[in-house]
Amino acid sequence: MQNWIIDLPRTTRKTRTRSIKISIVRVGSCWFVVKIFNKILSYLSVVLLILLPPILYAQEQPRIMIQTAPDRPVEGSMLTLTLLVDHSNPDEVNVMAPPFTDGILLDFMLKGPRVVNADADRWTAIEFRFTLTGSGTITFEPFTVMTPQGQKQTEPFDIIVQKSPDSNETIYFRLSWENVPANLKIGENAVVSLRVNNWNRTVVLPESGLFLPPVPMGHIVESLPLSEKEKSIGIALKLRIIPLQSGVLTIANRRLTIENAIYEVPVLRIPVSRAAKTEQQ
């Protein structure tokens, strides 16, 4: 702080009084400015304390990838869950696992280095080996991963465990035909689908070839490939039908037993008429 010297001239009392007043005003103004400056610094410090930690935390979080094998786990088999952490020294990586739900038993955990790409980048792999004691949807709550880079939690995720083929429990499914035309003319074509009603995604959808019906006499029936999206919503079979004679194209109802499931397929009937050109002749 600057020192102020009050000069008292050897004049009249009135002059001395004026000099003292001016000096006091200057000292007061300086004190006021310093006080305002200190307040601004205090506010800036508070703002920095609030904003800096989230920014630093976001920059320090480690990268994590999750892998599971096999793709379609079955009740009674083993499941390997791997956390890949972007840190080359396994000794500096720690994981806090969440409580595991019913249907899985943790057998053991392994930790070590692993090369994750063609550039030979070394990450840390933490493997959890489980025995699957039940079927259905298993939810994994977040894992907490801690490294010198910081701390991060994974997102919750689900794994669908299929029933064992050795299970004696029988599951019944009803199916229905979709996109069935009201009628067709000879030579026209239509694409129809066979869907499993209320499809339970915990059960593996059988191959579409197992649902192929006997081809009706005098008609063409072609099986079409299914996309993964169609399979995920329970489409079991897709057919292109081309009638070659008039009448009623009929595919009989059937009951299919595949592994431990029974599939009830309804009858399909499509009236077929002659083409307009043929009728004129």
RAWO-V609998 format. One record per residue. N is the residue number from 1. RES is the residue in one letter. SS is DSSP state (hx for helix, st for strand, lp for the rest). Layout:
# RAWO-V609998
[[N,RES,SS] [N,RES,SS]]
This chain:
# RAWO-V609998
[[1,M,lp] [2,Q,lp] [3,N,lp] [4,W,lp] [5,I,lp] [6,I,lp] [7,D,lp] [8,L,lp] [9,P,lp] [10,R,lp] [11,T,lp] [12,T,lp] [13,R,hx] [14,K,hx] [15,T,hx] [16,R,hx] [17,T,hx] [18,R,hx] [19,S,hx] [20,I,hx] [21,K,hx] [22,I,hx] [23,S,hx] [24,I,hx] [25,V,hx] [26,R,hx] [27,V,hx] [28,G,hx] [29,S,hx] [30,C,hx] [31,W,hx] [32,F,hx] [33,V,hx] [34,V,hx] [35,K,hx] [36,I,hx] [37,F,hx] [38,N,hx] [39,K,hx] [40,I,hx] [41,L,hx] [42,S,hx] [43,Y,hx] [44,L,hx] [45,S,hx] [46,V,hx] [47,V,hx] [48,L,hx] [49,L,hx] [50,I,hx] [51,L,hx] [52,L,hx] [53,P,hx] [54,P,hx] [55,I,hx] [56,L,hx] [57,Y,hx] [58,A,hx] [59,Q,hx] [60,E,hx] [61,Q,lp] [62,P,lp] [63,R,lp] [64,I,st] [65,M,st] [66,I,st] [67,Q,st] [68,T,st] [69,A,st] [70,P,lp] [71,D,lp] [72,R,lp] [73,P,lp] [74,V,st] [75,E,lp] [76,G,lp] [77,S,lp] [78,M,st] [79,L,st] [80,T,st] [81,L,st] [82,T,st] [83,L,st] [84,L,st] [85,V,st] [86,D,lp] [87,H,lp] [88,S,lp] [89,N,lp] [90,P,hx] [91,D,hx] [92,E,hx] [93,V,lp] [94,N,st] [95,V,st] [96,M,st] [97,A,lp] [98,P,lp] [99,P,lp] [100,F,lp] [101,T,lp] [102,D,lp] [103,G,lp] [104,I,st] [105,L,st] [106,L,st] [107,D,st] [108,F,st] [109,M,st] [110,L,st] [111,K,st] [112,G,st] [113,P,st] [114,R,st] [115,V,st] [116,V,lp] [117,N,lp] [118,A,lp] [119,D,lp] [120,A,lp] [121,D,lp] [122,R,st] [123,W,st] [124,T,st] [125,A,st] [126,I,st] [127,E,st] [128,F,st] [129,R,st] [130,F,st] [131,T,st] [132,L,st] [133,T,lp] [134,G,lp] [135,S,lp] [136,G,st] [137,T,st] [138,I,st] [139,T,st] [140,F,st] [141,E,lp] [142,P,lp] [143,F,lp] [144,T,st] [145,V,st] [146,M,st] [147,T,st] [148,P,lp] [149,Q,lp] [150,G,st] [151,Q,st] [152,K,st] [153,Q,st] [154,T,lp] [155,E,lp] [156,P,lp] [157,F,st] [158,D,st] [159,I,st] [160,I,st] [161,V,st] [162,Q,st] [163,K,lp] [164,S,lp] [165,P,lp] [166,D,lp] [167,S,lp] [168,N,lp] [169,E,lp] [170,T,lp] [171,I,st] [172,Y,st] [173,F,st] [174,R,st] [175,L,st] [176,S,st] [177,W,st] [178,E,st] [179,N,lp] [180,V,lp] [181,P,lp] [182,A,lp] [183,N,st] [184,L,st] [185,K,st] [186,I,lp] [187,G,lp] [188,E,lp] [189,N,st] [190,A,st] [191,V,st] [192,V,st] [193,S,st] [194,L,st] [195,R,st] [196,V,st] [197,N,lp] [198,N,lp] [199,W,lp] [200,N,lp] [201,R,lp] [202,T,lp] [203,V,lp] [204,V,lp] [205,L,lp] [206,P,lp] [207,E,lp] [208,S,hx] [209,G,hx] [210,L,hx] [211,F,hx] [212,L,lp] [213,P,lp] [214,P,lp] [215,V,lp] [216,P,lp] [217,M,lp] [218,G,lp] [219,H,st] [220,I,st] [221,V,st] [222,E,st] [223,S,st] [224,L,lp] [225,P,lp] [226,L,lp] [227,S,lp] [228,E,hx] [229,K,hx] [230,E,hx] [231,K,hx] [232,S,hx] [233,I,lp] [234,G,lp] [235,I,st] [236,A,st] [237,L,st] [238,K,st] [239,L,st] [240,R,st] [241,I,st] [242,I,st] [243,P,st] [244,L,lp] [245,Q,lp] [246,S,lp] [247,G,st] [248,V,st] [249,L,st] [250,T,st] [251,I,st] [252,A,lp] [253,N,lp] [254,R,st] [255,R,st] [256,L,st] [257,T,st] [258,I,st] [259,E,lp] [260,N,lp] [261,A,st] [262,I,st] [263,Y,st] [264,E,st] [265,V,st] [266,P,lp] [267,V,lp] [268,L,st] [269,R,st] [270,I,st] [271,P,st] [272,V,st] [273,S,st] [274,R,lp] [275,A,lp] [276,A,hx] [277,K,hx] [278,T,hx] [279,E,hx] [280,Q,hx] [281,Q,lp]]
